[in-house]
Amino acid sequence: MNERIYKTMSSTGACSLAVGIIILATGITAGIMMIINGARLLKKKSEILL
């Protein structure tokens, strides 16, 4: 019984860790893309407002 619980906790922990890393990488990537696009918009603001 205890061994089954240990295996379940082990696989669940590994899965949670993997999902956390994927979400972290996606969040960082999305943040960088938003900063770049915001900078582009600010740079071309004068062209847009003409």
PDB file of all heavy atoms in Angstrom:
ATOM      1  N   MET A   1       0.821  -1.200   0.000  1.00  0.00           N
ATOM      2  CA  MET A   1       0.000   0.000   0.000  1.00  0.00           C
ATOM      3  C   MET A   1       0.866   1.266   0.000  1.00  0.00           C
ATOM      4  O   MET A   1       0.649   2.170  -0.791  1.00  0.00           O
ATOM      5  CB  MET A   1      -0.924  -0.041   1.221  1.00  0.00           C
ATOM      6  CG  MET A   1      -1.861   1.114   1.324  1.00  0.00           C
ATOM      7  SD  MET A   1      -3.083   1.074   0.014  1.00  0.00           S
ATOM      8  CE  MET A   1      -4.064   2.457   0.451  1.00  0.00           C
ATOM      9  N   ASN A   2       1.842   1.305   0.914  1.00  0.00           N
ATOM     10  CA  ASN A   2       2.703   2.485   0.998  1.00  0.00           C
ATOM     11  C   ASN A   2       3.540   2.673  -0.262  1.00  0.00           C
ATOM     12  O   ASN A   2       3.803   3.795  -0.668  1.00  0.00           O
ATOM     13  CB  ASN A   2       3.624   2.388   2.214  1.00  0.00           C
ATOM     14  CG  ASN A   2       2.868   2.626   3.515  1.00  0.00           C
ATOM     15  OD1 ASN A   2       1.793   3.217   3.490  1.00  0.00           O
ATOM     16  ND2 ASN A   2       3.418   2.155   4.612  1.00  0.00           N
ATOM     17  N   GLU A   3       3.956   1.554  -0.862  1.00  0.00           N
ATOM     18  CA  GLU A   3       4.766   1.645  -2.071  1.00  0.00           C
ATOM     19  C   GLU A   3       3.935   2.230  -3.227  1.00  0.00           C
ATOM     20  O   GLU A   3       4.434   3.032  -4.016  1.00  0.00           O
ATOM     21  CB  GLU A   3       5.273   0.261  -2.464  1.00  0.00           C
ATOM     22  CG  GLU A   3       6.217   0.278  -3.643  1.00  0.00           C
ATOM     23  CD  GLU A   3       6.763  -1.112  -3.951  1.00  0.00           C
ATOM     24  OE1 GLU A   3       6.847  -1.938  -3.014  1.00  0.00           O
ATOM     25  OE2 GLU A   3       7.085  -1.347  -5.114  1.00  0.00           O
ATOM     26  N   ARG A   4       2.672   1.864  -3.301  1.00  0.00           N
ATOM     27  CA  ARG A   4       1.800   2.393  -4.348  1.00  0.00           C
ATOM     28  C   ARG A   4       1.594   3.892  -4.162  1.00  0.00           C
ATOM     29  O   ARG A   4       1.621   4.665  -5.134  1.00  0.00           O
ATOM     30  CB  ARG A   4       0.463   1.653  -4.291  1.00  0.00           C
ATOM     31  CG  ARG A   4      -0.347   1.809  -5.543  1.00  0.00           C
ATOM     32  CD  ARG A   4      -1.511   0.872  -5.552  1.00  0.00           C
ATOM     33  NE  ARG A   4      -2.692   1.682  -5.309  1.00  0.00           N
ATOM     34  CZ  ARG A   4      -3.863   1.223  -4.974  1.00  0.00           C
ATOM     35  NH1 ARG A   4      -4.030  -0.076  -4.787  1.00  0.00           N
ATOM     36  NH2 ARG A   4      -4.882   2.013  -4.802  1.00  0.00           N
ATOM     37  N   ILE A   5       1.405   4.319  -2.931  1.00  0.00           N
ATOM     38  CA  ILE A   5       1.242   5.752  -2.642  1.00  0.00           C
ATOM     39  C   ILE A   5       2.519   6.497  -2.994  1.00  0.00           C
ATOM     40  O   ILE A   5       2.478   7.574  -3.599  1.00  0.00           O
ATOM     41  CB  ILE A   5       0.864   5.968  -1.165  1.00  0.00           C
ATOM     42  CG1 ILE A   5      -0.518   5.408  -0.890  1.00  0.00           C
ATOM     43  CG2 ILE A   5       0.919   7.444  -0.796  1.00  0.00           C
ATOM     44  CD1 ILE A   5      -0.889   5.376   0.583  1.00  0.00           C
ATOM     45  N   TYR A   6       3.667   5.930  -2.668  1.00  0.00           N
ATOM     46  CA  TYR A   6       4.950   6.552  -2.967  1.00  0.00           C
ATOM     47  C   TYR A   6       5.133   6.714  -4.472  1.00  0.00           C
ATOM     48  O   TYR A   6       5.556   7.772  -4.945  1.00  0.00           O
ATOM     49  CB  TYR A   6       6.082   5.704  -2.370  1.00  0.00           C
ATOM     50  CG  TYR A   6       7.450   6.246  -2.673  1.00  0.00           C
ATOM     51  CD1 TYR A   6       7.962   7.334  -1.979  1.00  0.00           C
ATOM     52  CD2 TYR A   6       8.225   5.681  -3.677  1.00  0.00           C
ATOM     53  CE1 TYR A   6       9.218   7.849  -2.270  1.00  0.00           C
ATOM     54  CE2 TYR A   6       9.477   6.176  -3.975  1.00  0.00           C
ATOM     55  CZ  TYR A   6       9.963   7.256  -3.266  1.00  0.00           C
ATOM     56  OH  TYR A   6      11.203   7.753  -3.554  1.00  0.00           O
ATOM     57  N   LYS A   7       4.799   5.684  -5.248  1.00  0.00           N
ATOM     58  CA  LYS A   7       4.940   5.761  -6.698  1.00  0.00           C
ATOM     59  C   LYS A   7       3.998   6.805  -7.282  1.00  0.00           C
ATOM     60  O   LYS A   7       4.363   7.542  -8.197  1.00  0.00           O
ATOM     61  CB  LYS A   7       4.672   4.395  -7.328  1.00  0.00           C
ATOM     62  CG  LYS A   7       5.798   3.413  -7.133  1.00  0.00           C
ATOM     63  CD  LYS A   7       5.517   2.102  -7.829  1.00  0.00           C
ATOM     64  CE  LYS A   7       6.662   1.136  -7.618  1.00  0.00           C
ATOM     65  NZ  LYS A   7       6.433  -0.139  -8.325  1.00  0.00           N
ATOM     66  N   THR A   8       2.777   6.864  -6.764  1.00  0.00           N
ATOM     67  CA  THR A   8       1.807   7.849  -7.244  1.00  0.00           C
ATOM     68  C   THR A   8       2.285   9.259  -6.949  1.00  0.00           C
ATOM     69  O   THR A   8       2.235  10.146  -7.812  1.00  0.00           O
ATOM     70  CB  THR A   8       0.431   7.619  -6.585  1.00  0.00           C
ATOM     71  OG1 THR A   8      -0.010   6.294  -6.889  1.00  0.00           O
ATOM     72  CG2 THR A   8      -0.585   8.616  -7.083  1.00  0.00           C
ATOM     73  N   MET A   9       2.773   9.485  -5.729  1.00  0.00           N
ATOM     74  CA  MET A   9       3.282  10.808  -5.357  1.00  0.00           C
ATOM     75  C   MET A   9       4.510  11.164  -6.192  1.00  0.00           C
ATOM     76  O   MET A   9       4.673  12.319  -6.590  1.00  0.00           O
ATOM     77  CB  MET A   9       3.624  10.847  -3.865  1.00  0.00           C
ATOM     78  CG  MET A   9       2.407  10.828  -2.970  1.00  0.00           C
ATOM     79  SD  MET A   9       2.827  10.803  -1.228  1.00  0.00           S
ATOM     80  CE  MET A   9       3.631  12.357  -1.052  1.00  0.00           C
ATOM     81  N   SER A  10       5.338  10.208  -6.463  1.00  0.00           N
ATOM     82  CA  SER A  10       6.548  10.447  -7.239  1.00  0.00           C
ATOM     83  C   SER A  10       6.207  10.871  -8.665  1.00  0.00           C
ATOM     84  O   SER A  10       6.743  11.861  -9.177  1.00  0.00           O
ATOM     85  CB  SER A  10       7.390   9.174  -7.246  1.00  0.00           C
ATOM     86  OG  SER A  10       8.349   9.205  -8.250  1.00  0.00           O
ATOM     87  N   SER A  11       5.291  10.146  -9.309  1.00  0.00           N
ATOM     88  CA  SER A  11       4.935  10.489 -10.692  1.00  0.00           C
ATOM     89  C   SER A  11       4.158  11.800 -10.750  1.00  0.00           C
ATOM     90  O   SER A  11       4.345  12.595 -11.678  1.00  0.00           O
ATOM     91  CB  SER A  11       4.128   9.363 -11.334  1.00  0.00           C
ATOM     92  OG  SER A  11       2.904   9.178 -10.662  1.00  0.00           O
ATOM     93  N   THR A  12       3.322  12.049  -9.765  1.00  0.00           N
ATOM     94  CA  THR A  12       2.575  13.303  -9.728  1.00  0.00           C
ATOM     95  C   THR A  12       3.518  14.481  -9.506  1.00  0.00           C
ATOM     96  O   THR A  12       3.369  15.531 -10.131  1.00  0.00           O
ATOM     97  CB  THR A  12       1.515  13.268  -8.607  1.00  0.00           C
ATOM     98  OG1 THR A  12       0.657  12.155  -8.823  1.00  0.00           O
ATOM     99  CG2 THR A  12       0.702  14.526  -8.581  1.00  0.00           C
ATOM    100  N   GLY A  13       4.496  14.320  -8.655  1.00  0.00           N
ATOM    101  CA  GLY A  13       5.478  15.375  -8.412  1.00  0.00           C
ATOM    102  C   GLY A  13       6.297  15.683  -9.650  1.00  0.00           C
ATOM    103  O   GLY A  13       6.531  16.845  -9.988  1.00  0.00           O
ATOM    104  N   ALA A  14       6.710  14.657 -10.373  1.00  0.00           N
ATOM    105  CA  ALA A  14       7.494  14.851 -11.592  1.00  0.00           C
ATOM    106  C   ALA A  14       6.650  15.555 -12.652  1.00  0.00           C
ATOM    107  O   ALA A  14       7.137  16.459 -13.345  1.00  0.00           O
ATOM    108  CB  ALA A  14       7.989  13.509 -12.115  1.00  0.00           C
ATOM    109  N   CYS A  15       5.397  15.155 -12.780  1.00  0.00           N
ATOM    110  CA  CYS A  15       4.503  15.779 -13.753  1.00  0.00           C
ATOM    111  C   CYS A  15       4.267  17.245 -13.395  1.00  0.00           C
ATOM    112  O   CYS A  15       4.289  18.109 -14.268  1.00  0.00           O
ATOM    113  CB  CYS A  15       3.181  15.018 -13.797  1.00  0.00           C
ATOM    114  SG  CYS A  15       2.028  15.659 -15.002  1.00  0.00           S
ATOM    115  N   SER A  16       4.051  17.527 -12.137  1.00  0.00           N
ATOM    116  CA  SER A  16       3.834  18.904 -11.699  1.00  0.00           C
ATOM    117  C   SER A  16       5.066  19.769 -11.965  1.00  0.00           C
ATOM    118  O   SER A  16       4.949  20.920 -12.391  1.00  0.00           O
ATOM    119  CB  SER A  16       3.500  18.951 -10.213  1.00  0.00           C
ATOM    120  OG  SER A  16       2.281  18.319  -9.964  1.00  0.00           O
ATOM    121  N   LEU A  17       6.220  19.228 -11.734  1.00  0.00           N
ATOM    122  CA  LEU A  17       7.466  19.939 -11.990  1.00  0.00           C
ATOM    123  C   LEU A  17       7.618  20.241 -13.477  1.00  0.00           C
ATOM    124  O   LEU A  17       7.958  21.366 -13.859  1.00  0.00           O
ATOM    125  CB  LEU A  17       8.652  19.106 -11.497  1.00  0.00           C
ATOM    126  CG  LEU A  17      10.028  19.743 -11.615  1.00  0.00           C
ATOM    127  CD1 LEU A  17      10.097  21.018 -10.775  1.00  0.00           C
ATOM    128  CD2 LEU A  17      11.083  18.768 -11.172  1.00  0.00           C
ATOM    129  N   ALA A  18       7.337  19.257 -14.327  1.00  0.00           N
ATOM    130  CA  ALA A  18       7.444  19.459 -15.772  1.00  0.00           C
ATOM    131  C   ALA A  18       6.458  20.518 -16.252  1.00  0.00           C
ATOM    132  O   ALA A  18       6.818  21.405 -17.032  1.00  0.00           O
ATOM    133  CB  ALA A  18       7.203  18.142 -16.501  1.00  0.00           C
ATOM    134  N   VAL A  19       5.223  20.452 -15.788  1.00  0.00           N
ATOM    135  CA  VAL A  19       4.216  21.438 -16.189  1.00  0.00           C
ATOM    136  C   VAL A  19       4.611  22.822 -15.696  1.00  0.00           C
ATOM    137  O   VAL A  19       4.461  23.814 -16.414  1.00  0.00           O
ATOM    138  CB  VAL A  19       2.820  21.032 -15.658  1.00  0.00           C
ATOM    139  CG1 VAL A  19       1.809  22.154 -15.839  1.00  0.00           C
ATOM    140  CG2 VAL A  19       2.338  19.782 -16.362  1.00  0.00           C
ATOM    141  N   GLY A  20       5.153  22.922 -14.497  1.00  0.00           N
ATOM    142  CA  GLY A  20       5.601  24.201 -13.959  1.00  0.00           C
ATOM    143  C   GLY A  20       6.702  24.821 -14.791  1.00  0.00           C
ATOM    144  O   GLY A  20       6.693  26.027 -15.060  1.00  0.00           O
ATOM    145  N   ILE A  21       7.642  24.019 -15.234  1.00  0.00           N
ATOM    146  CA  ILE A  21       8.739  24.521 -16.067  1.00  0.00           C
ATOM    147  C   ILE A  21       8.206  25.000 -17.409  1.00  0.00           C
ATOM    148  O   ILE A  21       8.609  26.062 -17.905  1.00  0.00           O
ATOM    149  CB  ILE A  21       9.818  23.426 -16.246  1.00  0.00           C
ATOM    150  CG1 ILE A  21      10.537  23.197 -14.922  1.00  0.00           C
ATOM    151  CG2 ILE A  21      10.806  23.789 -17.345  1.00  0.00           C
ATOM    152  CD1 ILE A  21      11.451  22.000 -14.903  1.00  0.00           C
ATOM    153  N   ILE A  22       7.276  24.244 -17.992  1.00  0.00           N
ATOM    154  CA  ILE A  22       6.692  24.644 -19.278  1.00  0.00           C
ATOM    155  C   ILE A  22       5.934  25.956 -19.140  1.00  0.00           C
ATOM    156  O   ILE A  22       6.064  26.856 -19.975  1.00  0.00           O
ATOM    157  CB  ILE A  22       5.777  23.525 -19.819  1.00  0.00           C
ATOM    158  CG1 ILE A  22       6.626  22.328 -20.238  1.00  0.00           C
ATOM    159  CG2 ILE A  22       4.935  24.012 -20.984  1.00  0.00           C
ATOM    160  CD1 ILE A  22       5.836  21.072 -20.537  1.00  0.00           C
ATOM    161  N   ILE A  23       5.149  26.099 -18.082  1.00  0.00           N
ATOM    162  CA  ILE A  23       4.387  27.333 -17.862  1.00  0.00           C
ATOM    163  C   ILE A  23       5.325  28.511 -17.625  1.00  0.00           C
ATOM    164  O   ILE A  23       5.094  29.609 -18.133  1.00  0.00           O
ATOM    165  CB  ILE A  23       3.400  27.157 -16.691  1.00  0.00           C
ATOM    166  CG1 ILE A  23       2.282  26.213 -17.115  1.00  0.00           C
ATOM    167  CG2 ILE A  23       2.828  28.488 -16.232  1.00  0.00           C
ATOM    168  CD1 ILE A  23       1.329  25.836 -16.016  1.00  0.00           C
ATOM    169  N   LEU A  24       6.395  28.298 -16.883  1.00  0.00           N
ATOM    170  CA  LEU A  24       7.374  29.352 -16.638  1.00  0.00           C
ATOM    171  C   LEU A  24       8.017  29.815 -17.940  1.00  0.00           C
ATOM    172  O   LEU A  24       8.118  31.022 -18.200  1.00  0.00           O
ATOM    173  CB  LEU A  24       8.446  28.854 -15.673  1.00  0.00           C
ATOM    174  CG  LEU A  24       9.567  29.823 -15.330  1.00  0.00           C
ATOM    175  CD1 LEU A  24       9.008  31.008 -14.549  1.00  0.00           C
ATOM    176  CD2 LEU A  24      10.635  29.133 -14.524  1.00  0.00           C
ATOM    177  N   ALA A  25       8.434  28.879 -18.775  1.00  0.00           N
ATOM    178  CA  ALA A  25       9.061  29.228 -20.048  1.00  0.00           C
ATOM    179  C   ALA A  25       8.082  29.971 -20.949  1.00  0.00           C
ATOM    180  O   ALA A  25       8.442  30.953 -21.599  1.00  0.00           O
ATOM    181  CB  ALA A  25       9.571  27.969 -20.740  1.00  0.00           C
ATOM    182  N   THR A  26       6.827  29.510 -20.974  1.00  0.00           N
ATOM    183  CA  THR A  26       5.818  30.169 -21.799  1.00  0.00           C
ATOM    184  C   THR A  26       5.552  31.583 -21.303  1.00  0.00           C
ATOM    185  O   THR A  26       5.421  32.515 -22.101  1.00  0.00           O
ATOM    186  CB  THR A  26       4.509  29.353 -21.784  1.00  0.00           C
ATOM    187  OG1 THR A  26       4.791  28.021 -22.215  1.00  0.00           O
ATOM    188  CG2 THR A  26       3.461  29.962 -22.680  1.00  0.00           C
ATOM    189  N   GLY A  27       5.486  31.759 -19.996  1.00  0.00           N
ATOM    190  CA  GLY A  27       5.250  33.084 -19.422  1.00  0.00           C
ATOM    191  C   GLY A  27       6.377  34.057 -19.724  1.00  0.00           C
ATOM    192  O   GLY A  27       6.130  35.211 -20.075  1.00  0.00           O
ATOM    193  N   ILE A  28       7.597  33.590 -19.608  1.00  0.00           N
ATOM    194  CA  ILE A  28       8.745  34.451 -19.897  1.00  0.00           C
ATOM    195  C   ILE A  28       8.756  34.836 -21.374  1.00  0.00           C
ATOM    196  O   ILE A  28       8.970  35.999 -21.729  1.00  0.00           O
ATOM    197  CB  ILE A  28      10.069  33.752 -19.494  1.00  0.00           C
ATOM    198  CG1 ILE A  28      10.160  33.677 -17.970  1.00  0.00           C
ATOM    199  CG2 ILE A  28      11.271  34.468 -20.068  1.00  0.00           C
ATOM    200  CD1 ILE A  28      11.316  32.851 -17.453  1.00  0.00           C
ATOM    201  N   THR A  29       8.480  33.862 -22.236  1.00  0.00           N
ATOM    202  CA  THR A  29       8.447  34.138 -23.672  1.00  0.00           C
ATOM    203  C   THR A  29       7.357  35.143 -24.012  1.00  0.00           C
ATOM    204  O   THR A  29       7.586  36.093 -24.774  1.00  0.00           O
ATOM    205  CB  THR A  29       8.223  32.831 -24.460  1.00  0.00           C
ATOM    206  OG1 THR A  29       9.257  31.911 -24.115  1.00  0.00           O
ATOM    207  CG2 THR A  29       8.236  33.069 -25.950  1.00  0.00           C
ATOM    208  N   ALA A  30       6.171  34.949 -23.450  1.00  0.00           N
ATOM    209  CA  ALA A  30       5.066  35.875 -23.715  1.00  0.00           C
ATOM    210  C   ALA A  30       5.391  37.275 -23.202  1.00  0.00           C
ATOM    211  O   ALA A  30       5.087  38.275 -23.865  1.00  0.00           O
ATOM    212  CB  ALA A  30       3.790  35.362 -23.063  1.00  0.00           C
ATOM    213  N   GLY A  31       6.023  37.378 -22.051  1.00  0.00           N
ATOM    214  CA  GLY A  31       6.405  38.671 -21.505  1.00  0.00           C
ATOM    215  C   GLY A  31       7.403  39.401 -22.382  1.00  0.00           C
ATOM    216  O   GLY A  31       7.276  40.601 -22.629  1.00  0.00           O
ATOM    217  N   ILE A  32       8.383  38.686 -22.871  1.00  0.00           N
ATOM    218  CA  ILE A  32       9.387  39.295 -23.751  1.00  0.00           C
ATOM    219  C   ILE A  32       8.737  39.773 -25.040  1.00  0.00           C
ATOM    220  O   ILE A  32       9.016  40.880 -25.519  1.00  0.00           O
ATOM    221  CB  ILE A  32      10.530  38.292 -24.035  1.00  0.00           C
ATOM    222  CG1 ILE A  32      11.359  38.072 -22.759  1.00  0.00           C
ATOM    223  CG2 ILE A  32      11.424  38.772 -25.175  1.00  0.00           C
ATOM    224  CD1 ILE A  32      12.360  36.951 -22.858  1.00  0.00           C
ATOM    225  N   MET A  33       7.837  38.954 -25.595  1.00  0.00           N
ATOM    226  CA  MET A  33       7.157  39.349 -26.830  1.00  0.00           C
ATOM    227  C   MET A  33       6.295  40.594 -26.616  1.00  0.00           C
ATOM    228  O   MET A  33       6.241  41.473 -27.483  1.00  0.00           O
ATOM    229  CB  MET A  33       6.299  38.193 -27.354  1.00  0.00           C
ATOM    230  CG  MET A  33       7.115  37.052 -27.920  1.00  0.00           C
ATOM    231  SD  MET A  33       6.149  35.615 -28.375  1.00  0.00           S
ATOM    232  CE  MET A  33       5.097  36.285 -29.632  1.00  0.00           C
ATOM    233  N   MET A  34       5.644  40.704 -25.464  1.00  0.00           N
ATOM    234  CA  MET A  34       4.823  41.874 -25.175  1.00  0.00           C
ATOM    235  C   MET A  34       5.685  43.129 -25.038  1.00  0.00           C
ATOM    236  O   MET A  34       5.305  44.205 -25.507  1.00  0.00           O
ATOM    237  CB  MET A  34       4.004  41.647 -23.908  1.00  0.00           C
ATOM    238  CG  MET A  34       2.887  40.641 -24.087  1.00  0.00           C
ATOM    239  SD  MET A  34       1.950  40.340 -22.598  1.00  0.00           S
ATOM    240  CE  MET A  34       1.087  41.876 -22.458  1.00  0.00           C
ATOM    241  N   ILE A  35       6.840  43.011 -24.416  1.00  0.00           N
ATOM    242  CA  ILE A  35       7.745  44.152 -24.266  1.00  0.00           C
ATOM    243  C   ILE A  35       8.238  44.618 -25.637  1.00  0.00           C
ATOM    244  O   ILE A  35       8.258  45.819 -25.935  1.00  0.00           O
ATOM    245  CB  ILE A  35       8.934  43.781 -23.350  1.00  0.00           C
ATOM    246  CG1 ILE A  35       8.436  43.632 -21.909  1.00  0.00           C
ATOM    247  CG2 ILE A  35      10.046  44.809 -23.439  1.00  0.00           C
ATOM    248  CD1 ILE A  35       9.463  43.044 -20.968  1.00  0.00           C
ATOM    249  N   ILE A  36       8.621  43.664 -26.489  1.00  0.00           N
ATOM    250  CA  ILE A  36       9.110  44.020 -27.822  1.00  0.00           C
ATOM    251  C   ILE A  36       8.012  44.695 -28.640  1.00  0.00           C
ATOM    252  O   ILE A  36       8.237  45.734 -29.274  1.00  0.00           O
ATOM    253  CB  ILE A  36       9.654  42.769 -28.546  1.00  0.00           C
ATOM    254  CG1 ILE A  36      10.944  42.304 -27.872  1.00  0.00           C
ATOM    255  CG2 ILE A  36       9.890  43.040 -30.028  1.00  0.00           C
ATOM    256  CD1 ILE A  36      11.450  40.956 -28.348  1.00  0.00           C
ATOM    257  N   ASN A  37       6.812  44.131 -28.622  1.00  0.00           N
ATOM    258  CA  ASN A  37       5.715  44.724 -29.392  1.00  0.00           C
ATOM    259  C   ASN A  37       5.317  46.094 -28.847  1.00  0.00           C
ATOM    260  O   ASN A  37       4.989  47.002 -29.612  1.00  0.00           O
ATOM    261  CB  ASN A  37       4.508  43.792 -29.423  1.00  0.00           C
ATOM    262  CG  ASN A  37       4.733  42.615 -30.344  1.00  0.00           C
ATOM    263  OD1 ASN A  37       5.443  42.716 -31.323  1.00  0.00           O
ATOM    264  ND2 ASN A  37       4.122  41.504 -30.006  1.00  0.00           N
ATOM    265  N   GLY A  38       5.352  46.259 -27.542  1.00  0.00           N
ATOM    266  CA  GLY A  38       5.060  47.559 -26.953  1.00  0.00           C
ATOM    267  C   GLY A  38       6.079  48.606 -27.360  1.00  0.00           C
ATOM    268  O   GLY A  38       5.742  49.754 -27.666  1.00  0.00           O
ATOM    269  N   ALA A  39       7.344  48.208 -27.382  1.00  0.00           N
ATOM    270  CA  ALA A  39       8.402  49.136 -27.805  1.00  0.00           C
ATOM    271  C   ALA A  39       8.230  49.528 -29.269  1.00  0.00           C
ATOM    272  O   ALA A  39       8.413  50.692 -29.631  1.00  0.00           O
ATOM    273  CB  ALA A  39       9.774  48.503 -27.582  1.00  0.00           C
ATOM    274  N   ARG A  40       7.851  48.572 -30.101  1.00  0.00           N
ATOM    275  CA  ARG A  40       7.613  48.881 -31.513  1.00  0.00           C
ATOM    276  C   ARG A  40       6.461  49.869 -31.667  1.00  0.00           C
ATOM    277  O   ARG A  40       6.528  50.788 -32.487  1.00  0.00           O
ATOM    278  CB  ARG A  40       7.286  47.612 -32.289  1.00  0.00           C
ATOM    279  CG  ARG A  40       8.473  46.776 -32.599  1.00  0.00           C
ATOM    280  CD  ARG A  40       8.068  45.602 -33.449  1.00  0.00           C
ATOM    281  NE  ARG A  40       9.169  44.667 -33.629  1.00  0.00           N
ATOM    282  CZ  ARG A  40       9.023  43.439 -34.072  1.00  0.00           C
ATOM    283  NH1 ARG A  40       7.831  42.987 -34.370  1.00  0.00           N
ATOM    284  NH2 ARG A  40      10.059  42.655 -34.207  1.00  0.00           N
ATOM    285  N   LEU A  41       5.390  49.663 -30.907  1.00  0.00           N
ATOM    286  CA  LEU A  41       4.247  50.572 -30.987  1.00  0.00           C
ATOM    287  C   LEU A  41       4.635  51.984 -30.553  1.00  0.00           C
ATOM    288  O   LEU A  41       4.246  52.965 -31.187  1.00  0.00           O
ATOM    289  CB  LEU A  41       3.096  50.071 -30.123  1.00  0.00           C
ATOM    290  CG  LEU A  41       2.271  48.931 -30.700  1.00  0.00           C
ATOM    291  CD1 LEU A  41       1.277  48.430 -29.657  1.00  0.00           C
ATOM    292  CD2 LEU A  41       1.540  49.373 -31.940  1.00  0.00           C
ATOM    293  N   LEU A  42       5.390  52.083 -29.470  1.00  0.00           N
ATOM    294  CA  LEU A  42       5.807  53.403 -29.007  1.00  0.00           C
ATOM    295  C   LEU A  42       6.738  54.078 -30.020  1.00  0.00           C
ATOM    296  O   LEU A  42       6.666  55.290 -30.224  1.00  0.00           O
ATOM    297  CB  LEU A  42       6.504  53.293 -27.652  1.00  0.00           C
ATOM    298  CG  LEU A  42       5.588  52.971 -26.461  1.00  0.00           C
ATOM    299  CD1 LEU A  42       6.429  52.758 -25.216  1.00  0.00           C
ATOM    300  CD2 LEU A  42       4.592  54.082 -26.256  1.00  0.00           C
ATOM    301  N   LYS A  43       7.596  53.291 -30.658  1.00  0.00           N
ATOM    302  CA  LYS A  43       8.522  53.836 -31.636  1.00  0.00           C
ATOM    303  C   LYS A  43       7.780  54.373 -32.862  1.00  0.00           C
ATOM    304  O   LYS A  43       8.134  55.409 -33.414  1.00  0.00           O
ATOM    305  CB  LYS A  43       9.511  52.747 -32.056  1.00  0.00           C
ATOM    306  CG  LYS A  43      10.598  53.217 -33.001  1.00  0.00           C
ATOM    307  CD  LYS A  43      11.542  52.071 -33.319  1.00  0.00           C
ATOM    308  CE  LYS A  43      12.588  52.499 -34.311  1.00  0.00           C
ATOM    309  NZ  LYS A  43      13.467  51.383 -34.691  1.00  0.00           N
ATOM    310  N   LYS A  44       6.722  53.701 -33.265  1.00  0.00           N
ATOM    311  CA  LYS A  44       5.987  54.093 -34.477  1.00  0.00           C
ATOM    312  C   LYS A  44       4.737  54.911 -34.164  1.00  0.00           C
ATOM    313  O   LYS A  44       3.903  55.100 -35.035  1.00  0.00           O
ATOM    314  CB  LYS A  44       5.628  52.848 -35.270  1.00  0.00           C
ATOM    315  CG  LYS A  44       6.856  52.110 -35.769  1.00  0.00           C
ATOM    316  CD  LYS A  44       6.508  51.010 -36.705  1.00  0.00           C
ATOM    317  CE  LYS A  44       7.798  50.358 -37.178  1.00  0.00           C
ATOM    318  NZ  LYS A  44       7.613  49.629 -38.402  1.00  0.00           N
ATOM    319  N   LYS A  45       4.630  55.397 -32.939  1.00  0.00           N
ATOM    320  CA  LYS A  45       3.451  56.166 -32.549  1.00  0.00           C
ATOM    321  C   LYS A  45       3.278  57.421 -33.406  1.00  0.00           C
ATOM    322  O   LYS A  45       2.173  57.744 -33.821  1.00  0.00           O
ATOM    323  CB  LYS A  45       3.545  56.550 -31.069  1.00  0.00           C
ATOM    324  CG  LYS A  45       2.327  57.263 -30.539  1.00  0.00           C
ATOM    325  CD  LYS A  45       2.405  57.418 -29.031  1.00  0.00           C
ATOM    326  CE  LYS A  45       3.191  58.653 -28.691  1.00  0.00           C
ATOM    327  NZ  LYS A  45       3.121  59.008 -27.269  1.00  0.00           N
ATOM    328  N   SER A  46       4.380  58.081 -33.726  1.00  0.00           N
ATOM    329  CA  SER A  46       4.290  59.306 -34.510  1.00  0.00           C
ATOM    330  C   SER A  46       3.790  59.015 -35.931  1.00  0.00           C
ATOM    331  O   SER A  46       3.064  59.801 -36.510  1.00  0.00           O
ATOM    332  CB  SER A  46       5.641  60.001 -34.564  1.00  0.00           C
ATOM    333  OG  SER A  46       6.603  59.169 -35.168  1.00  0.00           O
ATOM    334  N   GLU A  47       4.168  57.877 -36.484  1.00  0.00           N
ATOM    335  CA  GLU A  47       3.697  57.506 -37.813  1.00  0.00           C
ATOM    336  C   GLU A  47       2.202  57.179 -37.805  1.00  0.00           C
ATOM    337  O   GLU A  47       1.491  57.465 -38.763  1.00  0.00           O
ATOM    338  CB  GLU A  47       4.477  56.312 -38.334  1.00  0.00           C
ATOM    339  CG  GLU A  47       5.940  56.573 -38.559  1.00  0.00           C
ATOM    340  CD  GLU A  47       6.687  55.297 -38.939  1.00  0.00           C
ATOM    341  OE1 GLU A  47       6.023  54.294 -39.310  1.00  0.00           O
ATOM    342  OE2 GLU A  47       7.928  55.301 -38.864  1.00  0.00           O
ATOM    343  N   ILE A  48       1.743  56.572 -36.733  1.00  0.00           N
ATOM    344  CA  ILE A  48       0.347  56.172 -36.634  1.00  0.00           C
ATOM    345  C   ILE A  48      -0.550  57.385 -36.461  1.00  0.00           C
ATOM    346  O   ILE A  48      -1.641  57.461 -37.017  1.00  0.00           O
ATOM    347  CB  ILE A  48       0.162  55.184 -35.459  1.00  0.00           C
ATOM    348  CG1 ILE A  48       0.915  53.898 -35.744  1.00  0.00           C
ATOM    349  CG2 ILE A  48      -1.307  54.890 -35.229  1.00  0.00           C
ATOM    350  CD1 ILE A  48       0.983  52.948 -34.572  1.00  0.00           C
ATOM    351  N   LEU A  49      -0.097  58.372 -35.703  1.00  0.00           N
ATOM    352  CA  LEU A  49      -0.925  59.542 -35.379  1.00  0.00           C
ATOM    353  C   LEU A  49      -0.952  60.605 -36.468  1.00  0.00           C
ATOM    354  O   LEU A  49      -1.609  61.625 -36.319  1.00  0.00           O
ATOM    355  CB  LEU A  49      -0.458  60.155 -34.063  1.00  0.00           C
ATOM    356  CG  LEU A  49      -0.623  59.282 -32.818  1.00  0.00           C
ATOM    357  CD1 LEU A  49      -0.048  59.959 -31.608  1.00  0.00           C
ATOM    358  CD2 LEU A  49      -2.091  58.947 -32.598  1.00  0.00           C
ATOM    359  N   LEU A  50      -0.258  60.435 -37.560  1.00  0.00           N
ATOM    360  CA  LEU A  50      -0.232  61.414 -38.638  1.00  0.00           C
ATOM    361  C   LEU A  50      -1.526  61.483 -39.389  1.00  0.00           C
ATOM    362  O   LEU A  50      -2.362  60.807 -39.565  1.00  0.00           O
ATOM    363  CB  LEU A  50       0.910  61.152 -39.619  1.00  0.00           C
ATOM    364  CG  LEU A  50       2.297  61.454 -39.084  1.00  0.00           C
ATOM    365  CD1 LEU A  50       3.338  61.089 -40.135  1.00  0.00           C
ATOM    366  CD2 LEU A  50       2.443  62.919 -38.723  1.00  0.00           C
TER     367      LEU A  50
END
